[in-house]
Amino acid sequence: MLMSAVFVETSVRDDFTFLVALSVATPRTRAPWVKSKSRSRDRVEDVEIAHENYPEPMTGLLEVQGLSRRFGALKALNDLSFEVRAGEVVGFLGPNGAGKTTTMRAIFGLTDLEAGSVRWNGVEVGAPERRRFGYMPEERGLYPGMRIGEQLVYIGRLHGMSLSAVQRASETWLERLGLADRADDKVESLSHGNQQRVQLTAALLHSPELVILDEPLAGLDPTGIDEIGAILVEQARAGCCVLFSSHQLDQVEDLCESVIIIDHGHLVVTGRVDDLASSGARRLVVRVEGDRTGEWATRIEGVSLSQANGGELRLTLEENVDTDDVLQAARRIGRVTEFVMQRRRLSEVFREAVK
Amino acid sequence: MKTLRYVVILVAILLIFSFRVWRRRRRHDATPRPVRLARREFVTGDVGLVMSRELRERLRSRFYIFGTAVILLVVGAAIIIPVVHHSKTTTETIGVVGPLSPATRSWVVTSAHASAVSVRFVDLPGVSQVTTGLASGSIDLAIVDSRELMVDNSISSNDGSATATIASAVAIRLGDENALTAAHLSAQQATILAEAGPVPIVALHQSSSRSVNATSLIGVILIFIMLSQYNTWTLIGVMEEKSSRVIEVLLSTVRPVRLLAGKVLGIGIAALLQATIVVAFALVLSKAVGSNLLHGTGPLEVVSTLVWLVLGYTFYCWVYAAAGSMAERQDQVQSLALPLSLPLIVGYIVSLTSASAASPSLLLKIFAYIPLTAPFAMTTMVGFGAVTWWQFALSVVITLASTVAVARVATSIYRRAILRTGSRVRLREFRRAR
């Protein structure tokens, strides 16, 4: 009896030591045990659902090569090429009319191409590949008068899921997005944000290998943006290839590892957000009491004013500019309250790329 | 003979057209095509999914349930009201001034009974009582001294009321009786004359002309209502998928032709189901209440109506679907719907007007072989009993062949137009694109 009690105590202690060792060995920024446990269970279930239909592992590479598409005199896509790897959230950026939607449609075969190819894992994308992709078009994309639950089941079944798998998946997703009690409601009765959530669910229901979303964050409140953003990041972590377009560059900067920027149907910049931020000309943020225009800075050779926001001046410095000269010039205007070197923001990368 | 010539010309045109389609297809087949899925998968796979969604949504819609109920009500009323009206006997009160022989009285009662009218005689002392009686409505007509009839309002030649019918019959009878009396004939001679009837007309050839069977007429109306309704559903259904952009999600997994096939199949089954319910209801009800509206209805008329409903829908659904893919808004749909419904209306009106004639008109005979109007014209021809089995089969074959051609063109338009957004897509653009 005594022996067994000692044994139990030891084993408990051993487990505890093991857990502590594990938590030290794998540093986590935020990982409450209980929560992460239930989340991981959800993921396992999702992956199981996916494997029931598609046994292949979820790794992949999307290669878009030399896409060209013309609408009358307008060149919507002009020899556009880029790559997207699985496990990453990639922002697809460009000014209005740059060809983002046309590119996304081309990946799904929804527009005729004059030239170019789209490959998934080295294979030309066809109907079987597209069944394993998820697509969320810009706004709407659902039957307004159809019940939410039935609509999700219908779309999941079209992607080749079995009825039981799709029912389980849609219940899980609706539960997670707080829409479980709305399954029998029609889509048109939902708010804009909730419609967007259902649309996202329709794109992710079948645990796609590649998910492409056209403006998924448009018109959402900050909570909605956080929620959908978290789902996209989670999908990428689970091995999915996530590409989405957006004009909300601050959110894209927070969510994405990489970005692709296109203009006039042509690739202008691509790369990791970190690399793009640290590359290019140096950025200096200066705040001088009483000055809101920053005109003094533009008089210094090699310095240009990138932004002037309520007294905060973002300056771009060329290689040969000495920051001491800038500081002295600023002091001549007034008391300097802020003077700090900063990385390029994504919005700056974007503006410089498409100007 | 003239009709035969038209039919031969039509068949020749059709043969040339199908040969061209076949040749183009052969040329296409030379290039490698993606492997086609098995036929079973066509029904159980994505086409089946699209079809069952469409059917479920349609059957559940209030419009369908309400529409079916309204059609059943109208059909029920059309069958029951004449029966009720027929079985209701009206009573006519006849005032008699002066003598009227018992033989004449019994003749009036008997002949009125044949028209479901019962007669009551009231003996009146003089003409003044007749005038008052007619004015107050206590009597409907009066016989004065077996020489004169009096009614309140004058009787027109097309008056079909019980009073008018009896009055004219009695007037002729009394005139005959008075003439016989005035001729001072023997009783035997009088009887011979009274029983005089027309001599028979002997025809060398049996006439083929007869009026259209009521079932076929109802069939034509049913086909018109259903084709208009269900094709509009296809039109609006396709337009809604385009305008809600759900089409982009669907087409990322389903091929356009399969999506379209599933859609028209779903709506078609809903239409056929409604038609079957209506026809079965009409047949059972008319049998139950003993209506003679559908008297003499053979399985031929019913089957022909259903066959032409299916063929008509199959032919038109592709046209309407292609039109729907060109529009994105309700107002664009309306501008398309009118020209599309014109052939339906023309076929329907020509069939209805021809039905009242003694024999099928030449126009009807021609229309019976044109796929646009055949659903109405051929159904009417079957009602006339003026078609042989091979003529019926020929019209079916022409319609089926044209349906294949129309479906090919329509799916090609659909594929190009369904993803085009912005202004309405025009047919010209397809001609240029080719």
Chai-1 contact restraints between the chains, C-beta under 6 A:
chainA,res_idxA,chainB,res_idxB,connection_type,confidence,min_distance_angstrom,max_distance_angstrom,comment,restraint_id
A,F108,B,S252,contact,1.0,0.0,6.0,A-B,restraint_1
A,L110,B,E248,contact,1.0,0.0,6.0,A-B,restraint_2
A,L110,B,L251,contact,1.0,0.0,6.0,A-B,restraint_3
A,L110,B,L419,contact,1.0,0.0,6.0,A-B,restraint_4
A,R130,B,S252,contact,1.0,0.0,6.0,A-B,restraint_5
A,R131,B,T253,contact,1.0,0.0,6.0,A-B,restraint_6
A,Y135,B,S252,contact,1.0,0.0,6.0,A-B,restraint_7
A,P137,B,R245,contact,1.0,0.0,6.0,A-B,restraint_8
A,P137,B,E248,contact,1.0,0.0,6.0,A-B,restraint_9
A,R140,B,S244,contact,1.0,0.0,6.0,A-B,restraint_10
A,R140,B,R245,contact,1.0,0.0,6.0,A-B,restraint_11
A,G141,B,R245,contact,1.0,0.0,6.0,A-B,restraint_12
A,G141,B,V246,contact,1.0,0.0,6.0,A-B,restraint_13
A,G141,B,V249,contact,1.0,0.0,6.0,A-B,restraint_14
A,L142,B,V246,contact,1.0,0.0,6.0,A-B,restraint_15
A,Y143,B,V246,contact,1.0,0.0,6.0,A-B,restraint_16
A,P144,B,S244,contact,1.0,0.0,6.0,A-B,restraint_17
A,Y154,B,R53,contact,1.0,0.0,6.0,A-B,restraint_18
A,R157,B,L49,contact,1.0,0.0,6.0,A-B,restraint_19
A,L158,B,D46,contact,1.0,0.0,6.0,A-B,restraint_20
A,L158,B,L49,contact,1.0,0.0,6.0,A-B,restraint_21
A,L158,B,T253,contact,1.0,0.0,6.0,A-B,restraint_22
A,L158,B,V254,contact,1.0,0.0,6.0,A-B,restraint_23
A,H159,B,T253,contact,1.0,0.0,6.0,A-B,restraint_24
